[in-house]
Amino acid sequence: MASFITILIILISILLILVVLVQNSKGGGIASNFSASNQVMGVQKTTEVIEKITWGLIIALVILSVVASFVYKSSTISISKDTELREKIENTKSAPIKNFPAGSEKPAPAPEPAAK
């Protein structure tokens, strides 16, 4: 469920980027260059449609983000309640690392430079 919501958020984000790139803040933009759609709907109508699509994608992105935060929160709560895994981690004894110098030992001497 969480991965499905994540994929939807990514797709909506990409669509939102593309729709915003089509727009121009002054109403010109790429949308005004589509001659066939301009003849049918006009420049003003095309800009209104793109603006409505933008707002719809923004609303969908916000809603999916809120839903994702609840889905991820509930999945982490169920993982943290797993006491069996927690007990195994706490009861595991780590083996000492061999050939690891202790803090009290002297460091190895540096090699002397070769004579010419």
Beta strands, then each sheet from edge to edge (+ up, - down):
end
